[in-house]
């Protein structure tokens, strides 16, 4: 049986859009740091992974979510791929 990304912790690391414009770094302490274009640390906050679902809450209170499917993160209309 396949394990969820929550169980494997394979979500930890850098996730990027194909063009590299958006970069989400999911840290092991359940914090994230998102860069957009040349703007480093554009958004920062906490995340919770449950199964293959991720919920974000940035430090300003904004919330968003996403799904991990077959090694790809679908979030806010974006598709992000894990960097090696």
C-alpha positions, 0 to 999 in steps of 0.5 A: 500500500502507498504511504501518504506524503504526510507519512513519508515526509517527502514534502519537506524541501523546495517546491518550484513552479516550472518557470521558477517564479514561485518557490515554496520551501517547506521546512521540517519545523512546519514553517514555510518560506515562499519567494516570488520572482526576485522577492525572497521571503515574500510570504512566511508562515506555518503549514500542516500536512494531513494525508496528501493535503496541505493547509497554509497560514501565513504570518498575516493570517491569510490561509490557503491549501493544496494537494500532493498528487504523484509527486506534484504540489497543486496549490492556488492554481499553481503546479509546483515540482520538488527540487532535487 
